[in-house]
Amino acid sequence: MSQQHASDRGTDVVVGVDGTSTALHAVAWAAEEAAAHDGSLTIVHAAPYAVDEPGIRRANGILGRAKSVAEHERRGLPVRTRLSTEHALPGLIDEAEGARLLVAGLVSETVADAVLGSVTLDVLGHATCPVAVIRRSDAIGGAGVLAGIGSPAADAGALALAFTEADAHGDPLTVVHADGHRHGLPPTELVDEVDRWAKRFPQVGVQIEGVRGSAADVLAARSAGARMLVVGSRGHHRVARVLLGSTSRVLVWNSACPVVVAPHAGLHDAGVAADDPAGRADS
């Protein structure tokens, strides 16, 4: 993908489809998300099998059904489709370069998916933009944005993204800091950082909660009814995913709402200029 093409896509939401009902549900969620940011939606189907007429016809049918869902969900939303002849993981990563958000459906909702492997879970470790993981049971809508923040420095992208999402949807924001070893008060540096962002987004009502306990357990319990849960990504190794896991990957199964994972790379990938908390991606 060219640099120029990528630079023009700061408000683009990319969603991968594979013909399943879960993928179509992810398309509907992605359409709502794109519309909230006055952006556009790109629907991608990776089809290395599309090397002959039957394969191409099958791939175009999958894309056509997905586009119909998006247009029905949000009339007037700019929607384009892309047929990639690469395999799913490289195809999605390439198409999402420069996008504001990549949306992927998780067909299996069991921990066994960690052992068997999943394109969606692998995307979490390779995408340079935030990734939203949508399960069939996730509702479209909800009220409020929930952000799980451990270290303000390590989770800077997640905090920036959470404020941006709350602003776009007109939702209140709840920032949760969970600590299993200390008291339940949020650290001073987190309070200060949230205050900085709150001054830049005065229209966003925000509260900070410090809770003693496991971050995954605390956030899963508080996610019921939320529009989305925003967390940061830590580590990308497959072995760590299978044996140790991470808060973000555990929440992919345990959260009661869609999970959006912000990359550790920086604020730019979260749609906000890295060198200035006031900066917002141009629409």
C-alpha positions in Angstrom: 0.0 0.0 0.0 1.5 3.4 -1.0 2.4 6.0 1.6 0.1 8.5 0.0 -2.9 6.1 0.0 -2.2 5.3 3.7 -2.0 9.0 4.7 -5.4 9.7 3.2 -7.1 7.1 5.5 -6.9 8.6 8.9 -10.6 8.3 9.4 -11.0 5.0 7.6 -12.3 1.9 9.5 -11.2 -1.4 8.0 -13.1 -4.6 8.7 -12.2 -8.1 7.7 -14.9 -10.6 6.6 -14.8 -14.3 5.9 -18.4 -15.1 5.1 -19.5 -16.0 8.7 -22.4 -14.4 10.6 -19.8 -13.1 13.2 -18.0 -11.2 10.4 -21.3 -9.6 9.3 -22.0 -8.6 12.9 -18.5 -7.0 13.0 -19.3 -5.1 9.8 -22.4 -3.7 11.4 -20.4 -2.6 14.4 -17.7 -1.1 12.2 -20.2 0.9 10.2 -21.5 2.5 13.4 -17.9 3.3 14.4 -17.0 4.8 11.0 -20.2 7.0 11.0 -19.4 8.3 14.5 -16.1 9.6 13.3 -17.5 10.9 10.0 -15.2 8.5 8.3 -15.5 5.7 5.7 -15.5 1.9 5.8 -13.4 -0.5 3.9 -14.5 -4.1 3.8 -11.7 -6.6 3.2 -11.9 -10.2 2.2 -8.6 -12.2 2.0 -9.2 -14.8 -0.7 -6.1 -16.6 -1.9 -8.5 -19.1 -3.4 -9.9 -16.5 -5.8 -7.7 -17.7 -8.7 -10.5 -18.8 -11.1 -14.0 -17.7 -11.9 -15.8 -19.8 -9.2 -13.4 -18.5 -6.5 -13.7 -14.9 -7.6 -17.5 -15.2 -7.7 -17.5 -16.6 -4.2 -15.3 -13.9 -2.9 -17.3 -11.1 -4.5 -20.5 -12.6 -3.0 -19.0 -12.4 0.5 -18.0 -8.8 -0.1 -21.4 -8.0 -1.6 -23.3 -9.3 1.4 -21.0 -7.5 3.8 -21.4 -4.2 1.9 -25.2 -4.6 2.0 -25.1 -5.0 5.8 -23.0 -1.9 6.2 -25.2 0.2 3.9 -28.3 -1.0 5.7 -26.8 -0.2 9.1 -25.6 3.3 8.1 -27.2 4.8 5.0 -24.9 7.4 3.3 -21.8 6.0 4.8 -19.0 5.8 2.2 -18.3 2.0 1.9 -15.7 0.4 -0.4 -14.7 -3.3 -0.8 -11.3 -4.8 -1.3 -10.5 -8.3 -2.5 -7.0 -9.4 -1.3 -5.4 -12.4 -2.8 -3.1 -12.8 0.2 -3.7 -15.0 3.2 -5.9 -13.6 5.9 -3.3 -12.2 8.3 -1.0 -10.4 5.8 -4.0 -9.3 3.8 -5.7 -7.6 6.7 -2.5 -6.0 8.1 -1.6 -4.6 4.6 -5.1 -3.2 4.0 -5.2 -1.6 7.5 -2.0 0.3 7.0 -2.7 4.0 7.8 -6.3 3.2 8.9 -7.8 4.6 12.1 -9.1 1.3 13.2 -9.1 -2.4 12.2 -12.2 -4.4 13.1 -12.1 -8.2 13.3 -14.7 -10.8 14.4 -13.9 -13.6 16.8 -15.8 -16.6 15.8 -14.9 -18.8 18.7 -15.7 -17.4 22.2 -13.8 -20.0 24.1 -10.3 -20.1 25.5 -9.5 -23.1 23.3 -9.1 -20.5 20.5 -5.8 -19.5 22.1 -4.4 -22.9 21.5 -5.9 -23.6 18.1 -4.8 -20.2 16.8 -6.9 -17.4 15.4 -6.3 -14.8 12.7 -8.0 -12.2 15.0 -5.7 -12.9 17.9 -2.7 -12.8 15.6 -3.8 -9.5 14.2 -3.5 -8.1 17.8 0.2 -8.7 17.7 0.9 -7.4 14.3 -1.4 -4.4 13.5 0.0 -0.9 13.8 -3.4 0.6 14.3 -6.0 0.0 17.1 -7.9 -3.3 16.7 -11.5 -3.9 17.7 -12.5 -7.5 18.4 -16.2 -8.2 18.0 -17.9 -11.4 19.0 -21.4 -12.5 17.9 -22.7 -11.9 21.4 -21.5 -8.3 21.5 -24.2 -5.7 21.3 -24.0 -2.8 18.9 -24.4 0.4 20.9 -24.1 0.4 24.7 -23.5 3.4 26.9 -20.1 4.7 28.0 -16.5 4.1 27.1 -14.4 2.1 29.6 -10.6 2.3 29.6 -8.3 0.0 31.5 -5.1 1.9 32.2 -2.1 0.4 34.1 0.8 2.7 33.4 0.1 6.1 32.0 3.3 5.9 29.9 2.8 2.4 28.6 -0.9 2.8 28.0 -0.7 6.4 26.6 -2.2 5.2 23.3 -5.1 3.5 25.0 -5.9 6.6 27.0 -5.8 8.9 24.0 -8.0 6.5 22.0 -10.5 6.3 24.9 -10.9 10.0 25.0 -11.3 10.2 21.3 -13.9 7.5 21.2 -15.9 9.0 24.1 -15.8 12.4 22.3 -17.0 10.9 19.0 -19.9 9.0 20.5 -20.9 11.6 23.1 -20.3 9.1 25.8 -18.9 9.5 29.4 -15.5 7.9 30.0 -14.5 5.7 33.0 -10.8 5.2 33.5 -10.1 2.1 35.6 -6.8 1.3 37.3 -6.6 -2.1 38.8 -3.8 -3.2 41.1 -3.6 -6.6 42.7 -0.9 -5.8 45.2 -1.5 -2.2 46.4 -4.4 -0.2 47.7 -7.2 0.7 45.3 -6.3 4.3 44.8 -5.2 5.3 41.3 -1.6 6.5 41.0 -1.0 10.3 41.1 0.6 10.2 37.6 -2.5 8.7 36.1 -4.7 11.3 37.8 -2.5 14.0 36.4 -2.5 12.5 32.9 -6.3 12.1 32.8 -6.6 15.6 34.0 -4.5 16.8 31.1 -6.7 15.0 28.6 -9.9 16.1 30.3 -8.8 19.7 29.7 -8.4 19.0 26.0 -11.8 17.2 25.8 -13.9 19.3 28.2 -17.1 17.9 26.7 -16.2 14.4 27.8 -17.4 13.5 31.3 -14.6 11.4 32.9 -14.1 9.6 36.2 -11.2 7.6 37.5 -11.6 4.4 39.5 -8.9 2.7 41.5 -9.7 -0.9 42.3 -7.7 -3.6 44.0 -7.7 -6.8 42.1 -6.8 -8.5 38.8 -7.1 -6.1 35.9 -8.8 -8.7 33.7 -11.3 -9.6 36.3 -12.1 -6.0 37.3 -12.5 -4.8 33.7 -14.6 -7.8 32.7 -17.0 -7.1 35.6 -17.3 -3.4 34.7 -17.7 -3.9 31.0 -21.4 -5.0 31.0 -23.5 -2.4 29.1 -20.5 -0.4 27.9 -20.1 0.7 24.3 -16.5 -0.5 24.3 -13.6 -1.4 26.5 -10.3 0.2 25.5 -7.0 -1.4 26.6 -3.4 -1.3 25.7 -1.4 -4.1 24.1 1.7 -5.6 25.7 3.9 -8.2 24.0 3.3 -10.0 20.8 4.8 -13.5 21.2 2.6 -16.5 20.3 4.0 -18.5 23.2 3.1 -15.8 25.6 -0.4 -15.7 24.2 -0.9 -19.4 24.7 0.9 -20.0 28.1 0.7 -16.6 29.9 -1.8 -14.6 28.0 -2.2 -10.8 28.6 -4.9 -8.6 30.0 -6.1 -7.6 26.5 -6.3 -11.2 25.2 -8.0 -12.5 28.3 -10.6 -9.7 27.9 -11.3 -10.6 24.3 -13.1 -13.6 25.8 -14.3 -12.4 29.2 -15.4 -8.8 28.4 -19.2 -8.2 28.2 -18.7 -5.6 25.4 -16.4 -5.1 22.3 -12.7 -4.8 23.2 -10.5 -2.2 21.4 -6.8 -2.8 21.8 -4.5 0.2 21.2 -1.0 -0.6 20.1 2.0 0.3 22.3 3.6 2.1 19.4 2.4 5.6 20.3 -0.4 8.1 20.3 -0.4 8.6 16.5 -1.9 5.2 16.0 -4.7 6.0 18.4 -5.8 8.9 16.1 -4.2 11.7 18.2 -1.0 13.5 17.5 1.8 12.1 19.5 3.6 15.3 20.4 0.5 17.2 21.6 -2.4 15.9 23.7 -4.5 18.6 22.1 -4.0 17.2 18.6 -6.8 15.3 17.0 -6.7 13.5 13.7 -8.2 15.6 11.0 -11.6 14.3 9.7 
